[in-house]
Amino acid sequence: MAAIAAIIAVPAVALPIVFAGNDGGLPGTGANDGSAYAFPATPDSIPDTPVRVNQVGYLPDGPKRATVISDSSQPLAWQLKDKAGKVVASGESQPKGMDASSGQNTHVVDFSDYRGAGSTYTLEVDGKASLPFDLDPKAYKQLSVDSLSFFYPQRSGIAIDDKIAPGYGRKAGHTADTPNGGDTKVPCAPGSCNYTLDVTGGWYDAGDHGKYVVNGGISVAQLLSTYERAPKASKARELRLPEQGGKTPDVLDEARWELDFLMKMQVPDGEKLAGMAHHKIHDVAWTGLPMDPAADPQQRQLKPPSTAATLNLAAAAAQGARVFAEYDKAYSAKLLASAKKAYTAAKANPGLMASDADGVGGGAYGDWNVSDEFYWAAAELYLTTGDKQYSTDVTSSPVHKADVFDRAFDWQNTAALGRLDLATVDSKLADRDKVRQSVVAGADRYLKVIADQAYGQPYAPSNGYDWASNAQILNNLAVVATAFDLTGKQQYRDGVLSGMDYLFGRNALNQSYVTGYGEKASKNQHSRWYAHQLDPKLPNPPRGTLAGGPNSQLQDEVASAALKGCKPQLCYMDDIKSWSTNELTINWNSALAYVSSFVADNS
């Protein structure tokens, strides 16, 4: 769940905001400007079609399925046509019946046997054509770069260079010379401590200006895991960031920006809760839309330490220590020292829970069960150090033998992060074979869900779609991807590809949920500085930005008014004010980055 960035206590007002080097237009609108961020303009209205495909493309050697909305109970004739209109494959659809998540009567078309490659294919079913798509072995290569390059413009405390991120350059946010004095000397919430901390840096969490340790933890962990699962491919992947070209892989340079911030959130030695981590830092009151980070007038405030945040720091820093050891031994040692200190502090203070009541000026990120965070932190410390104390904590945890794949993992449910690393990182854990088997069993469950769903998504909750359903789908796919890494069996790679189809248009809304990808793509995600919908002088989010996706709860006023009574897959709108269905966040993009990198690395 993202920071609830739009529960705004003040009217949304258009305050001055300037993006260096931006002439006021959306990059790529009209003629392509040639920049890496550029993407074609998406018309406000795309003709709808009952033939739902992955609008970006399919791998020639992968599964290729589409979903068709039709009341017919009989198979429908289909034709696959190339760019010239030539029929290259044909067949009949499989009636699938009523899809509970959309309320639509559906058919499935499977054209996986066609192995040709090219651009601008269309699928015609019963005389109706899909939106165009490519058959391209490199279909996900650029997405793996774009989804990771998303993090650079999210950086706090540094000016964003327009030459690196064309159209997105801006002044540094929350530095000493900004209206609120920035994050250089941030006081604690009244009555919680009597010191200040320099907590500059890190990533803005979502569409607001808050920075949250529990969300930063899972996000940076997924970037570190993107590297750790495929070091060679990660070294070759050049991102758009200032550190490009150094000896450290770009993805680790980006991860370091957040790891440094997480360590700054640790309570200093000599204080009452030394070693614990403050839960979050954000404004004392909500700001309106749009709002440049450098123009934020609200006082910043450190919220009290929490056990969940402290364990997030311990886990992420321990993993970072392991990954950075090859590139910067001193930094690795610093991370490990911080991780050990945090873990010790958390064990001494296991009951400091963050409450959902603290949601003014920033998301609450409450968490009342930290057994999963203890498990994750112990796992990362064990994998990094090999110390028996941590392996004992892993194997004695009730989480260790529990089914941690009974639901998607997220910032609040982190046990799966520890389980996946225990399965893939070499160690002498006594029951490592059982750990690996549990991952494969979890992946098998998701493959069954994919096969059962008319739209092929590994996600079928019984009580409607959750907040950030798209990220939950991606995190389920991360489990399936790990099963492929463990076994090499093709069905797991195919399962990941099928699940990705949903995100790029094979869904009830014919909607690609990633900016710049697909004919009908989300572009108005909730953000204070990517706010083109409110001010044409501002950009939309960068290419490769994931929207949260359908959310049956409809917590914001815009969605609840427009979508009341919606079927789960239809509970979405591409509107900047629909923060409950259409926000952007670092942990959703980290999930997209992990899975898209997996696909690119295995294409």
Beta strands, then each sheet from edge to edge (+ up, - down):
strand 1: 51-52
strand 2: 57-58
strand 3: 65-69
strand 4: 77-81
strand 5: 87-92
strand 6: 94-99
strand 7: 104-110
strand 8: 118-125
strand 9: 128-129
strand 10: 133-135
strand 11: 186-187
strand 12: 196-197
strand 13: 211-212
strand 14: 277-278
strand 15: 280-283
strand 16: 300-302
strand 17: 305-306
sheet 1: 1+ 3- 7+ 6-
sheet 2: 2+ 10+ 8- 4+ 5-
sheet 3: 2+ 10+ 8- 9+
sheet 4: 11+ 12-
sheet 5: 13+ 15- 16+
sheet 6: 14+ 17-
end
